[in-house]
Amino acid sequence: MTQNTVTRAQLSEAVYQEVGLSRNESADLVETILDEISDALARGEMVKISSFGSFQVRQKGERIGRNPKTGEEVPILPRRVLVFRASHVLKNRINELQDAVDAANARAAS
Amino acid sequence: MTKSELIQRLAERNPHLYQRDIEKIVGTIFDEISEALARGDRVELRGFGAFSIKRRDARTGRNPRTGESVDVGEKCIPFFKTGKQLRERLNTD
């Protein structure tokens, strides 16, 4: 599978094409959306985007880690981490193609 | 914060835009990300994070209620890695 990387530029371009704002304003809006989400997460809020997924901040306690190279024990300090849970809609969308292939294989096998 | 609350905040910050345009913009962005992942592409938003897909091999699972074996086909799952800047922001103060 050839893998491409989508960045802010493509998202702004899509907004520009779909909505018809200027390229500059489209780019600003993409940035504003990411900022609003980041701000909410920094406040410790959960961010739920229906049919896409949710972002949640979790508090992790201190634990002892190890430097894999030297074997030395190092404390990992308590910290806040972000977890993303994809919605079923997104999961299904990602596996649609694969499911179609599987279904075809199953038909061929029976 | 939900998607509609996000739209509400954007509307307050952009009084010159129609609400329906803001809805369309938010929809377009998440749709583009989903579409990219469905194609197998990666989505990298510097400072925020990166979305990618990871492949899970086929395995034999079990129905936890009945204990019965079930074949689980190969599948892909979306994955998000928090960007450096956002990770640091979550841990300041």
N, CA and C atoms of all chains as a GROMACS GRO file, in nm:
protein
  609
    1MET      N    1   0.085  -0.119   0.000
    1MET     CA    2   0.000   0.000   0.000
    1MET      C    3   0.089   0.125   0.000
    2THR      N    4   0.071   0.213  -0.096
    2THR     CA    5   0.148   0.336  -0.096
    2THR      C    6   0.082   0.431   0.004
    3GLN      N    7   0.160   0.482   0.093
    3GLN     CA    8   0.102   0.567   0.196
    3GLN      C    9   0.136   0.713   0.175
    4ASN      N   10   0.031   0.793   0.168
    4ASN     CA   11   0.050   0.936   0.158
    4ASN      C   12   0.022   0.999   0.293
    5THR      N   13   0.072   1.119   0.310
    5THR     CA   14   0.044   1.190   0.434
    5THR      C   15  -0.040   1.313   0.406
    6VAL      N   16  -0.152   1.320   0.475
    6VAL     CA   17  -0.241   1.435   0.465
    6VAL      C   18  -0.202   1.532   0.576
    7THR      N   19  -0.193   1.659   0.541
    7THR     CA   20  -0.156   1.761   0.640
    7THR      C   21  -0.261   1.872   0.643
    8ARG      N   22  -0.233   1.974   0.722
    8ARG     CA   23  -0.321   2.091   0.729
    8ARG      C   24  -0.353   2.147   0.590
    9ALA      N   25  -0.252   2.143   0.502
    9ALA     CA   26  -0.270   2.200   0.368
    9ALA      C   27  -0.387   2.134   0.294
   10GLN      N   28  -0.395   1.999   0.299
   10GLN     CA   29  -0.504   1.930   0.231
   10GLN      C   30  -0.639   1.956   0.298
   11LEU      N   31  -0.637   1.968   0.432
   11LEU     CA   32  -0.762   1.995   0.502
   11LEU      C   33  -0.814   2.135   0.465
   12SER      N   34  -0.722   2.232   0.460
   12SER     CA   35  -0.762   2.368   0.422
   12SER      C   36  -0.813   2.370   0.279
   13GLU      N   37  -0.746   2.296   0.192
   13GLU     CA   38  -0.786   2.291   0.051
   13GLU      C   39  -0.929   2.234   0.040
   14ALA      N   40  -0.958   2.130   0.118
   14ALA     CA   41  -1.092   2.070   0.116
   14ALA      C   42  -1.197   2.170   0.162
   15VAL      N   43  -1.163   2.247   0.268
   15VAL     CA   44  -1.256   2.349   0.318
   15VAL      C   45  -1.278   2.456   0.211
   16TYR      N   46  -1.168   2.496   0.148
   16TYR     CA   47  -1.174   2.595   0.039
   16TYR      C   48  -1.266   2.547  -0.074
   17GLN      N   49  -1.249   2.423  -0.114
   17GLN     CA   50  -1.330   2.365  -0.223
   17GLN      C   51  -1.478   2.351  -0.185
   18GLU      N   52  -1.502   2.307  -0.061
   18GLU     CA   53  -1.638   2.276  -0.018
   18GLU      C   54  -1.720   2.400   0.017
   19VAL      N   55  -1.656   2.497   0.081
   19VAL     CA   56  -1.732   2.608   0.138
   19VAL      C   57  -1.717   2.737   0.060
   20GLY      N   58  -1.605   2.751  -0.010
   20GLY     CA   59  -1.589   2.870  -0.091
   20GLY      C   60  -1.541   2.993  -0.017
   21LEU      N   61  -1.475   2.973   0.098
   21LEU     CA   62  -1.410   3.086   0.165
   21LEU      C   63  -1.274   3.102   0.096
   22SER      N   64  -1.203   3.210   0.129
   22SER     CA   65  -1.071   3.227   0.068
   22SER      C   66  -0.978   3.120   0.123
   23ARG      N   67  -0.867   3.097   0.051
   23ARG     CA   68  -0.770   2.997   0.097
   23ARG      C   69  -0.716   3.032   0.236
   24ASN      N   70  -0.690   3.163   0.254
   24ASN     CA   71  -0.638   3.208   0.383
   24ASN      C   72  -0.734   3.182   0.497
   25GLU      N   73  -0.860   3.219   0.473
   25GLU     CA   74  -0.959   3.202   0.579
   25GLU      C   75  -0.984   3.054   0.607
   26SER      N   76  -0.978   2.971   0.502
   26SER     CA   77  -0.996   2.826   0.520
   26SER      C   78  -0.886   2.772   0.609
   27ALA      N   79  -0.763   2.816   0.584
   27ALA     CA   80  -0.650   2.770   0.664
   27ALA      C   81  -0.664   2.816   0.809
   28ASP      N   82  -0.711   2.942   0.828
   28ASP     CA   83  -0.730   2.993   0.963
   28ASP      C   84  -0.834   2.912   1.039
   29LEU      N   85  -0.941   2.873   0.969
   29LEU     CA   86  -1.046   2.797   1.036
   29LEU      C   87  -0.998   2.660   1.079
   30VAL      N   88  -0.918   2.595   0.994
   30VAL     CA   89  -0.863   2.464   1.030
   30VAL      C   90  -0.783   2.479   1.160
   31GLU      N   91  -0.702   2.586   1.164
   31GLU     CA   92  -0.619   2.612   1.282
   31GLU      C   93  -0.705   2.640   1.405
   32THR      N   94  -0.810   2.722   1.386
   32THR     CA   95  -0.898   2.756   1.499
   32THR      C   96  -0.964   2.632   1.557
   33ILE      N   97  -1.004   2.541   1.469
   33ILE     CA   98  -1.069   2.418   1.515
   33ILE      C   99  -0.972   2.335   1.599
   34LEU      N  100  -0.849   2.319   1.551
   34LEU     CA  101  -0.749   2.243   1.627
   34LEU      C  102  -0.720   2.312   1.760
   35ASP      N  103  -0.717   2.447   1.759
   35ASP     CA  104  -0.693   2.522   1.883
   35ASP      C  105  -0.806   2.501   1.983
   36GLU      N  106  -0.930   2.509   1.936
   36GLU     CA  107  -1.044   2.492   2.026
   36GLU      C  108  -1.042   2.354   2.090
   37ILE      N  109  -1.010   2.253   2.010
   37ILE     CA  110  -1.004   2.116   2.063
   37ILE      C  111  -0.890   2.106   2.166
   38SER      N  112  -0.773   2.161   2.131
   38SER     CA  113  -0.658   2.157   2.223
   38SER      C  114  -0.690   2.230   2.354
   39ASP      N  115  -0.755   2.346   2.342
   39ASP     CA  116  -0.789   2.424   2.462
   39ASP      C  117  -0.879   2.343   2.555
   40ALA      N  118  -0.981   2.280   2.497
   40ALA     CA  119  -1.074   2.201   2.577
   40ALA      C  120  -1.000   2.087   2.647
   41LEU      N  121  -0.910   2.021   2.573
   41LEU     CA  122  -0.834   1.910   2.632
   41LEU      C  123  -0.741   1.959   2.742
   42ALA      N  124  -0.680   2.076   2.720
   42ALA     CA  125  -0.590   2.132   2.822
   42ALA      C  126  -0.667   2.166   2.949
   43ARG      N  127  -0.797   2.201   2.934
   43ARG     CA  128  -0.882   2.227   3.052
   43ARG      C  129  -0.924   2.096   3.118
   44GLY      N  130  -0.890   1.984   3.054
   44GLY     CA  131  -0.924   1.854   3.109
   44GLY      C  132  -1.059   1.801   3.062
   45GLU      N  133  -1.118   1.874   2.966
   45GLU     CA  134  -1.248   1.831   2.913
   45GLU      C  135  -1.232   1.718   2.812
   46MET      N  136  -1.336   1.637   2.800
   46MET     CA  137  -1.338   1.533   2.698
   46MET      C  138  -1.394   1.597   2.571
   47VAL      N  139  -1.343   1.560   2.456
   47VAL     CA  140  -1.394   1.614   2.330
   47VAL      C  141  -1.456   1.501   2.249
   48LYS      N  142  -1.586   1.515   2.223
   48LYS     CA  143  -1.658   1.409   2.151
   48LYS      C  144  -1.704   1.460   2.016
   49ILE      N  145  -1.654   1.398   1.910
   49ILE     CA  146  -1.696   1.435   1.776
   49ILE      C  147  -1.777   1.318   1.721
   50SER      N  148  -1.908   1.338   1.711
   50SER     CA  149  -1.993   1.225   1.672
   50SER      C  150  -1.957   1.174   1.533
   51SER      N  151  -1.967   1.045   1.516
   51SER     CA  152  -1.932   0.969   1.396
   51SER      C  153  -1.783   0.980   1.357
   52PHE      N  154  -1.701   1.035   1.448
   52PHE     CA  155  -1.556   1.035   1.426
   52PHE      C  156  -1.487   0.965   1.543
   53GLY      N  157  -1.500   1.023   1.661
   53GLY     CA  158  -1.438   0.962   1.778
   53GLY      C  159  -1.430   1.060   1.893
   54SER      N  160  -1.369   1.017   2.003
   54SER     CA  161  -1.357   1.105   2.118
   54SER      C  162  -1.215   1.108   2.170
   55PHE      N  163  -1.178   1.224   2.224
   55PHE     CA  164  -1.047   1.244   2.283
   55PHE      C  165  -1.069   1.262   2.432
   56GLN      N  166  -0.988   1.193   2.510
   56GLN     CA  167  -1.004   1.202   2.654
   56GLN      C  168  -0.868   1.215   2.721
   57VAL      N  169  -0.861   1.297   2.824
   57VAL     CA  170  -0.736   1.315   2.898
   57VAL      C  171  -0.738   1.220   3.017
   58ARG      N  172  -0.632   1.144   3.033
   58ARG     CA  173  -0.623   1.053   3.146
   58ARG      C  174  -0.503   1.087   3.231
   59GLN      N  175  -0.522   1.076   3.362
   59GLN     CA  176  -0.414   1.101   3.457
   59GLN      C  177  -0.340   0.969   3.481
   60LYS      N  178  -0.209   0.970   3.462
   60LYS     CA  179  -0.130   0.849   3.486
   60LYS      C  180  -0.047   0.869   3.612
   61GLY      N  181  -0.040   0.768   3.694
   61GLY     CA  182   0.040   0.777   3.816
   61GLY      C  183   0.187   0.753   3.790
   62GLU      N  184   0.268   0.776   3.890
   62GLU     CA  185   0.412   0.752   3.875
   62GLU      C  186   0.440   0.601   3.870
   63ARG      N  187   0.536   0.563   3.789
   63ARG     CA  188   0.577   0.423   3.788
   63ARG      C  189   0.726   0.416   3.756
   64ILE      N  190   0.781   0.300   3.782
   64ILE     CA  191   0.923   0.283   3.756
   64ILE      C  192   0.942   0.226   3.615
   65GLY      N  193   1.017   0.296   3.534
   65GLY     CA  194   1.049   0.247   3.401
   65GLY      C  195   1.193   0.204   3.396
   66ARG      N  196   1.236   0.161   3.280
   66ARG     CA  197   1.372   0.116   3.264
   66ARG      C  198   1.427   0.168   3.133
   67ASN      N  199   1.547   0.215   3.134
   67ASN     CA  200   1.612   0.252   3.008
   67ASN      C  201   1.644   0.120   2.937
   68PRO      N  202   1.581   0.095   2.822
   68PRO     CA  203   1.598  -0.036   2.756
   68PRO      C  204   1.742  -0.062   2.714
   69LYS      N  205   1.818   0.046   2.693
   69LYS     CA  206   1.955   0.026   2.647
   69LYS      C  207   2.048  -0.010   2.763
   70THR      N  208   2.034   0.064   2.874
   70THR     CA  209   2.128   0.043   2.983
   70THR      C  210   2.070  -0.044   3.096
   71GLY      N  211   1.937  -0.065   3.095
   71GLY     CA  212   1.875  -0.145   3.200
   71GLY      C  213   1.856  -0.067   3.330
   72GLU      N  214   1.896   0.059   3.327
   72GLU     CA  215   1.888   0.146   3.443
   72GLU      C  216   1.743   0.180   3.477
   73GLU      N  217   1.710   0.178   3.605
   73GLU     CA  218   1.574   0.213   3.646
   73GLU      C  219   1.558   0.364   3.652
   74VAL      N  220   1.449   0.412   3.593
   74VAL     CA  221   1.422   0.556   3.598
   74VAL      C  222   1.276   0.577   3.637
   75PRO      N  223   1.248   0.673   3.725
   75PRO     CA  224   1.109   0.697   3.761
   75PRO      C  225   1.037   0.769   3.646
   76ILE      N  226   0.916   0.725   3.614
   76ILE     CA  227   0.834   0.796   3.516
   76ILE      C  228   0.733   0.876   3.598
   77LEU      N  229   0.741   1.006   3.585
   77LEU     CA  230   0.661   1.095   3.669
   77LEU      C  231   0.513   1.088   3.634
   78PRO      N  232   0.427   1.124   3.730
   78PRO     CA  233   0.284   1.129   3.699
   78PRO      C  234   0.259   1.228   3.586
   79ARG      N  235   0.172   1.196   3.495
   79ARG     CA  236   0.149   1.286   3.383
   79ARG      C  237   0.010   1.268   3.326
   80ARG      N  238  -0.029   1.362   3.241
   80ARG     CA  239  -0.160   1.351   3.175
   80ARG      C  240  -0.137   1.308   3.030
   81VAL      N  241  -0.210   1.207   2.989
   81VAL     CA  242  -0.196   1.161   2.851
   81VAL      C  243  -0.331   1.170   2.781
   82LEU      N  244  -0.324   1.178   2.649
   82LEU     CA  245  -0.445   1.190   2.569
   82LEU      C  246  -0.473   1.056   2.501
   83VAL      N  247  -0.597   1.011   2.513
   83VAL     CA  248  -0.634   0.889   2.440
   83VAL      C  249  -0.745   0.920   2.342
   84PHE      N  250  -0.734   0.861   2.225
   84PHE     CA  251  -0.836   0.878   2.121
   84PHE      C  252  -0.908   0.746   2.104
   85ARG      N  253  -1.040   0.752   2.105
   85ARG     CA  254  -1.120   0.633   2.076
   85ARG      C  255  -1.200   0.661   1.952
   86ALA      N  256  -1.176   0.580   1.849
   86ALA     CA  257  -1.248   0.600   1.724
   86ALA      C  258  -1.391   0.551   1.740
   87SER      N  259  -1.484   0.619   1.675
   87SER     CA  260  -1.624   0.577   1.681
   87SER      C  261  -1.644   0.456   1.591
   88HIS      N  262  -1.755   0.387   1.610
   88HIS     CA  263  -1.783   0.271   1.525
   88HIS      C  264  -1.796   0.310   1.379
   89VAL      N  265  -1.851   0.428   1.356
   89VAL     CA  266  -1.866   0.476   1.219
   89VAL      C  267  -1.730   0.483   1.150
   90LEU      N  268  -1.632   0.540   1.220
   90LEU     CA  269  -1.497   0.551   1.163
   90LEU      C  270  -1.432   0.415   1.146
   91LYS      N  271  -1.445   0.330   1.248
   91LYS     CA  272  -1.387   0.195   1.238
   91LYS      C  273  -1.445   0.120   1.120
   92ASN      N  274  -1.577   0.128   1.106
   92ASN     CA  275  -1.642   0.058   0.994
   92ASN      C  276  -1.596   0.112   0.861
   93ARG      N  277  -1.581   0.244   0.855
   93ARG     CA  278  -1.540   0.307   0.730
   93ARG      C  279  -1.400   0.259   0.689
   94ILE      N  280  -1.313   0.246   0.786
   94ILE     CA  281  -1.177   0.201   0.759
   94ILE      C  282  -1.175   0.055   0.715
   95ASN      N  283  -1.268  -0.025   0.766
   95ASN     CA  284  -1.266  -0.167   0.733
   95ASN      C  285  -1.362  -0.206   0.621
   96GLU      N  286  -1.431  -0.107   0.566
   96GLU     CA  287  -1.527  -0.135   0.460
   96GLU      C  288  -1.466  -0.214   0.345
   97LEU      N  289  -1.354  -0.162   0.295
   97LEU     CA  290  -1.286  -0.226   0.182
   97LEU      C  291  -1.247  -0.369   0.216
   98GLN      N  292  -1.186  -0.382   0.335
   98GLN     CA  293  -1.141  -0.513   0.380
   98GLN      C  294  -1.259  -0.608   0.392
   99ASP      N  295  -1.370  -0.558   0.446
   99ASP     CA  296  -1.488  -0.643   0.462
   99ASP      C  297  -1.539  -0.690   0.327
  100ALA      N  298  -1.534  -0.602   0.228
  100ALA     CA  299  -1.580  -0.638   0.094
  100ALA      C  300  -1.493  -0.750   0.038
  101VAL      N  301  -1.361  -0.740   0.062
  101VAL     CA  302  -1.267  -0.842   0.017
  101VAL      C  303  -1.297  -0.974   0.087
  102ASP      N  304  -1.316  -0.966   0.220
  102ASP     CA  305  -1.345  -1.087   0.298
  102ASP      C  306  -1.472  -1.154   0.250
  103ALA      N  307  -1.575  -1.073   0.224
  103ALA     CA  308  -1.703  -1.127   0.179
  103ALA      C  309  -1.686  -1.199   0.045
  104ALA      N  310  -1.606  -1.138  -0.044
  104ALA     CA  311  -1.582  -1.198  -0.175
  104ALA      C  312  -1.507  -1.330  -0.161
  105ASN      N  313  -1.408  -1.333  -0.071
  105ASN     CA  314  -1.331  -1.455  -0.047
  105ASN      C  315  -1.420  -1.565   0.008
  106ALA      N  316  -1.509  -1.528   0.100
  106ALA     CA  317  -1.599  -1.625   0.161
  106ALA      C  318  -1.692  -1.687   0.056
  107ARG      N  319  -1.740  -1.600  -0.035
  107ARG     CA  320  -1.828  -1.648  -0.142
  107ARG      C  321  -1.754  -1.745  -0.234
  108ALA      N  322  -1.630  -1.708  -0.268
  108ALA     CA  323  -1.549  -1.791  -0.358
  108ALA      C  324  -1.518  -1.926  -0.293
  109ALA      N  325  -1.501  -1.927  -0.162
  109ALA     CA  326  -1.463  -2.049  -0.091
  109ALA      C  327  -1.580  -2.145  -0.075
  110SER      N  328  -1.704  -2.090  -0.067
  110SER     CA  329  -1.819  -2.180  -0.042
  110SER      C  330  -1.871  -2.244  -0.170
  111MET      N  331  -1.657   1.872   2.554
  111MET     CA  332  -1.702   1.948   2.438
  111MET      C  333  -1.749   1.852   2.329
  112THR      N  334  -1.865   1.879   2.276
  112THR     CA  335  -1.917   1.795   2.168
  112THR      C  336  -1.899   1.868   2.035
  113LYS      N  337  -1.931   1.799   1.926
  113LYS     CA  338  -1.919   1.862   1.795
  113LYS      C  339  -2.006   1.988   1.788
  114SER      N  340  -2.130   1.980   1.842
  114SER     CA  341  -2.216   2.099   1.834
  114SER      C  342  -2.165   2.213   1.920
  115GLU      N  343  -2.102   2.181   2.034
  115GLU     CA  344  -2.043   2.288   2.115
  115GLU      C  345  -1.923   2.351   2.045
  116LEU      N  346  -1.848   2.268   1.974
  116LEU     CA  347  -1.735   2.319   1.896
  116LEU      C  348  -1.786   2.415   1.789
  117ILE      N  349  -1.893   2.376   1.720
  117ILE     CA  350  -1.953   2.460   1.616
  117ILE      C  351  -2.000   2.593   1.678
  118GLN      N  352  -2.060   2.583   1.797
  118GLN     CA  353  -2.109   2.702   1.868
  118GLN      C  354  -1.995   2.800   1.899
  119ARG      N  355  -1.884   2.747   1.947
  119ARG     CA  356  -1.768   2.832   1.981
  119ARG      C  357  -1.711   2.898   1.857
  120LEU      N  358  -1.706   2.820   1.747
  120LEU     CA  359  -1.653   2.875   1.622
  120LEU      C  360  -1.744   2.985   1.570
  121ALA      N  361  -1.875   2.967   1.589
  121ALA     CA  362  -1.971   3.068   1.544
  121ALA      C  363  -1.951   3.197   1.622
  122GLU      N  364  -1.924   3.185   1.753
  122GLU     CA  365  -1.899   3.304   1.834
  122GLU      C  366  -1.772   3.377   1.791
  123ARG      N  367  -1.671   3.299   1.755
  123ARG     CA  368  -1.544   3.360   1.714
  123ARG      C  369  -1.548   3.414   1.572
  124ASN      N  370  -1.647   3.367   1.493
  124ASN     CA  371  -1.656   3.411   1.352
  124ASN      C  372  -1.796   3.459   1.318
  125PRO      N  373  -1.835   3.575   1.377
  125PRO     CA  374  -1.973   3.622   1.358
  125PRO      C  375  -2.009   3.653   1.212
  126HIS      N  376  -1.908   3.669   1.128
  126HIS     CA  377  -1.935   3.700   0.986
  126HIS      C  378  -1.972   3.576   0.905
  127LEU      N  379  -1.960   3.457   0.965
  127LEU     CA  380  -1.991   3.335   0.889
  127LEU      C  381  -2.128   3.280   0.926
  128TYR      N  382  -2.192   3.217   0.827
  128TYR     CA  383  -2.320   3.152   0.855
  128TYR      C  384  -2.294   3.026   0.935
  129GLN      N  385  -2.387   2.997   1.027
  129GLN     CA  386  -2.376   2.875   1.108
  129GLN      C  387  -2.367   2.751   1.018
  130ARG      N  388  -2.445   2.750   0.910
  130ARG     CA  389  -2.444   2.630   0.825
  130ARG      C  390  -2.309   2.612   0.756
  131ASP      N  391  -2.239   2.724   0.729
  131ASP     CA  392  -2.105   2.712   0.671
  131ASP      C  393  -2.007   2.654   0.773
  132ILE      N  394  -2.021   2.697   0.898
  132ILE     CA  395  -1.933   2.645   1.003
  132ILE      C  396  -1.958   2.495   1.020
  133GLU      N  397  -2.084   2.456   1.018
  133GLU     CA  398  -2.116   2.312   1.029
  133GLU      C  399  -2.050   2.235   0.915
  134LYS      N  400  -2.055   2.295   0.797
  134LYS     CA  401  -1.997   2.231   0.679
  134LYS      C  402  -1.844   2.220   0.690
  135ILE      N  403  -1.783   2.325   0.745
  135ILE     CA  404  -1.637   2.326   0.760
  135ILE      C  405  -1.593   2.216   0.856
  136VAL      N  406  -1.659   2.210   0.972
  136VAL     CA  407  -1.624   2.109   1.072
  136VAL      C  408  -1.646   1.969   1.013
  137GLY      N  409  -1.761   1.953   0.945
  137GLY     CA  410  -1.791   1.824   0.883
  137GLY      C  411  -1.685   1.785   0.781
  138THR      N  412  -1.646   1.881   0.698
  138THR     CA  413  -1.547   1.856   0.593
  138THR      C  414  -1.414   1.809   0.652
  139ILE      N  415  -1.370   1.875   0.757
  139ILE     CA  416  -1.241   1.840   0.816
  139ILE      C  417  -1.240   1.696   0.869
  140PHE      N  418  -1.340   1.660   0.949
  140PHE     CA  419  -1.340   1.523   1.003
  140PHE      C  420  -1.367   1.420   0.895
  141ASP      N  421  -1.440   1.461   0.793
  141ASP     CA  422  -1.464   1.372   0.680
  141ASP      C  423  -1.336   1.346   0.601
  142GLU      N  424  -1.258   1.451   0.581
  142GLU     CA  425  -1.130   1.437   0.510
  142GLU      C  426  -1.035   1.345   0.585
  143ILE      N  427  -1.031   1.362   0.718
  143ILE     CA  428  -0.943   1.277   0.798
  143ILE      C  429  -0.989   1.131   0.787
  144SER      N  430  -1.121   1.109   0.801
  144SER     CA  431  -1.175   0.972   0.792
  144SER      C  432  -1.146   0.911   0.656
  145GLU      N  433  -1.167   0.991   0.553
  145GLU     CA  434  -1.146   0.945   0.415
  145GLU      C  435  -0.999   0.904   0.394
  146ALA      N  436  -0.908   0.988   0.444
  146ALA     CA  437  -0.765   0.959   0.430
  146ALA      C  438  -0.732   0.827   0.499
  147LEU      N  439  -0.785   0.807   0.619
  147LEU     CA  440  -0.757   0.683   0.692
  147LEU      C  441  -0.816   0.563   0.619
  148ALA      N  442  -0.934   0.580   0.561
  148ALA     CA  443  -0.997   0.471   0.486
  148ALA      C  444  -0.914   0.433   0.364
  149ARG      N  445  -0.840   0.530   0.308
  149ARG     CA  446  -0.750   0.502   0.195
  149ARG      C  447  -0.621   0.439   0.242
  150GLY      N  448  -0.598   0.439   0.372
  150GLY     CA  449  -0.474   0.388   0.427
  150GLY      C  450  -0.368   0.495   0.444
  151ASP      N  451  -0.408   0.621   0.427
  151ASP     CA  452  -0.314   0.731   0.442
  151ASP      C  453  -0.300   0.770   0.589
  152ARG      N  454  -0.197   0.848   0.614
  152ARG     CA  455  -0.169   0.899   0.746
  152ARG      C  456  -0.210   1.047   0.748
  153VAL      N  457  -0.253   1.097   0.861
  153VAL     CA  458  -0.289   1.238   0.871
  153VAL      C  459  -0.203   1.300   0.980
  154GLU      N  460  -0.117   1.393   0.939
  154GLU     CA  461  -0.025   1.451   1.036
  154GLU      C  462  -0.053   1.598   1.057
  155LEU      N  463  -0.092   1.633   1.178
  155LEU     CA  464  -0.121   1.772   1.212
  155LEU      C  465  -0.022   1.815   1.318
  156ARG      N  466   0.090   1.872   1.271
  156ARG     CA  467   0.200   1.910   1.359
  156ARG      C  468   0.154   1.988   1.480
  157GLY      N  469   0.202   1.949   1.596
  157GLY     CA  470   0.169   2.019   1.719
  157GLY      C  471   0.043   1.965   1.783
  158PHE      N  472  -0.046   1.905   1.701
  158PHE     CA  473  -0.170   1.850   1.753
  158PHE      C  474  -0.156   1.698   1.769
  159GLY      N  475  -0.126   1.633   1.658
  159GLY     CA  476  -0.108   1.488   1.663
  159GLY      C  477  -0.120   1.426   1.525
  160ALA      N  478  -0.106   1.296   1.519
  160ALA     CA  479  -0.113   1.226   1.391
  160ALA      C  480  -0.205   1.106   1.401
  161PHE      N  481  -0.290   1.091   1.298
  161PHE     CA  482  -0.378   0.976   1.288
  161PHE      C  483  -0.318   0.879   1.188
  162SER      N  484  -0.323   0.752   1.220
  162SER     CA  485  -0.276   0.651   1.125
  162SER      C  486  -0.358   0.525   1.147
  163ILE      N  487  -0.340   0.427   1.061
  163ILE     CA  488  -0.410   0.301   1.086
  163ILE      C  489  -0.309   0.192   1.114
  164LYS      N  490  -0.349   0.102   1.201
  164LYS     CA  491  -0.263  -0.012   1.234
  164LYS      C  492  -0.338  -0.138   1.195
  165ARG      N  493  -0.263  -0.233   1.140
  165ARG     CA  494  -0.325  -0.358   1.097
  165ARG      C  495  -0.324  -0.458   1.211
  166ARG      N  496  -0.436  -0.524   1.229
  166ARG     CA  497  -0.442  -0.632   1.329
  166ARG      C  498  -0.459  -0.762   1.254
  167ASP      N  499  -0.374  -0.860   1.281
  167ASP     CA  500  -0.384  -0.990   1.215
  167ASP      C  501  -0.511  -1.064   1.255
  168ALA      N  502  -0.550  -1.156   1.170
  168ALA     CA  503  -0.664  -1.241   1.202
  168ALA      C  504  -0.629  -1.323   1.326
  169ARG      N  505  -0.726  -1.349   1.409
  169ARG     CA  506  -0.700  -1.428   1.530
  169ARG      C  507  -0.824  -1.506   1.566
  170THR      N  508  -0.807  -1.602   1.655
  170THR     CA  509  -0.923  -1.674   1.704
  170THR      C  510  -0.960  -1.615   1.838
  171GLY      N  511  -1.076  -1.558   1.844
  171GLY     CA  512  -1.121  -1.497   1.969
  171GLY      C  513  -1.220  -1.589   2.038
  172ARG      N  514  -1.270  -1.544   2.149
  172ARG     CA  515  -1.369  -1.621   2.220
  172ARG      C  516  -1.486  -1.533   2.260
  173ASN      N  517  -1.603  -1.588   2.247
  173ASN     CA  518  -1.720  -1.517   2.298
  173ASN      C  519  -1.710  -1.523   2.450
  174PRO      N  520  -1.693  -1.407   2.515
  174PRO     CA  521  -1.671  -1.411   2.660
  174PRO      C  522  -1.789  -1.470   2.738
  175ARG      N  523  -1.907  -1.464   2.680
  175ARG     CA  524  -2.022  -1.515   2.752
  175ARG      C  525  -2.033  -1.668   2.743
  176THR      N  526  -2.010  -1.719   2.620
  176THR     CA  527  -2.031  -1.863   2.601
  176THR      C  528  -1.901  -1.942   2.599
  177GLY      N  529  -1.788  -1.873   2.583
  177GLY     CA  530  -1.660  -1.941   2.577
  177GLY      C  531  -1.633  -2.004   2.441
  178GLU      N  532  -1.726  -1.986   2.350
  178GLU     CA  533  -1.719  -2.041   2.216
  178GLU      C  534  -1.609  -1.972   2.133
  179SER      N  535  -1.533  -2.046   2.053
  179SER     CA  536  -1.429  -1.987   1.968
  179SER      C  537  -1.492  -1.919   1.846
  180VAL      N  538  -1.440  -1.802   1.814
  180VAL     CA  539  -1.487  -1.734   1.692
  180VAL      C  540  -1.366  -1.682   1.614
  181ASP      N  541  -1.372  -1.693   1.485
  181ASP     CA  542  -1.263  -1.641   1.403
  181ASP      C  543  -1.282  -1.492   1.382
  182VAL      N  544  -1.180  -1.416   1.416
  182VAL     CA  545  -1.185  -1.272   1.394
  182VAL      C  546  -1.092  -1.244   1.276
  183GLY      N  547  -1.147  -1.186   1.171
  183GLY     CA  548  -1.067  -1.160   1.051
  183GLY      C  549  -0.965  -1.050   1.071
  184GLU      N  550  -0.873  -1.040   0.978
  184GLU     CA  551  -0.774  -0.933   0.979
  184GLU      C  552  -0.849  -0.800   0.971
  185LYS      N  553  -0.804  -0.701   1.046
  185LYS     CA  554  -0.871  -0.571   1.036
  185LYS      C  555  -0.775  -0.457   1.064
  186CYS      N  556  -0.820  -0.338   1.036
  186CYS     CA  557  -0.739  -0.220   1.061
  186CYS      C  558  -0.806  -0.136   1.168
  187ILE      N  559  -0.727  -0.078   1.256
  187ILE     CA  560  -0.783   0.010   1.357
  187ILE      C  561  -0.715   0.146   1.350
  188PRO      N  562  -0.795   0.252   1.370
  188PRO     CA  563  -0.736   0.386   1.369
  188PRO      C  564  -0.656   0.410   1.496
  189PHE      N  565  -0.550   0.486   1.484
  189PHE     CA  566  -0.461   0.513   1.595
  189PHE      C  567  -0.425   0.661   1.597
  190PHE      N  568  -0.417   0.718   1.716
  190PHE     CA  569  -0.382   0.860   1.727
  190PHE      C  570  -0.261   0.876   1.818
  191LYS      N  571  -0.161   0.948   1.770
  191LYS     CA  572  -0.045   0.977   1.853
  191LYS      C  573  -0.046   1.127   1.881
  192THR      N  574  -0.049   1.163   2.008
  192THR     CA  575  -0.053   1.304   2.046
  192THR      C  576   0.074   1.376   2.002
  193GLY      N  577   0.058   1.495   1.948
  193GLY     CA  578   0.172   1.576   1.906
  193GLY      C  579   0.250   1.628   2.026
  194LYS      N  580   0.375   1.661   2.001
  194LYS     CA  581   0.465   1.702   2.109
  194LYS      C  582   0.412   1.826   2.183
  195GLN      N  583   0.370   1.924   2.104
  195GLN     CA  584   0.326   2.050   2.163
  195GLN      C  585   0.203   2.031   2.253
  196LEU      N  586   0.107   1.952   2.203
  196LEU     CA  587  -0.015   1.928   2.281
  196LEU      C  588   0.016   1.845   2.406
  197ARG      N  589   0.105   1.747   2.390
  197ARG     CA  590   0.144   1.663   2.504
  197ARG      C  591   0.207   1.750   2.613
  198GLU      N  592   0.292   1.844   2.571
  198GLU     CA  593   0.355   1.933   2.669
  198GLU      C  594   0.253   2.025   2.734
  199ARG      N  595   0.157   2.069   2.653
  199ARG     CA  596   0.054   2.159   2.707
  199ARG      C  597  -0.032   2.091   2.813
  200LEU      N  598  -0.057   1.962   2.794
  200LEU     CA  599  -0.138   1.888   2.890
  200LEU      C  600  -0.066   1.875   3.023
  201ASN      N  601   0.067   1.893   3.018
  201ASN     CA  602   0.145   1.872   3.139
  201ASN      C  603   0.213   1.996   3.195
  202THR      N  604   0.167   2.113   3.152
  202THR     CA  605   0.220   2.234   3.214
  202THR      C  606   0.122   2.276   3.322
  203ASP      N  607   0.166   2.350   3.417
  203ASP     CA  608   0.097   2.395   3.540
  203ASP      C  609   0.063   2.286   3.639
   0.00000   0.00000   0.00000
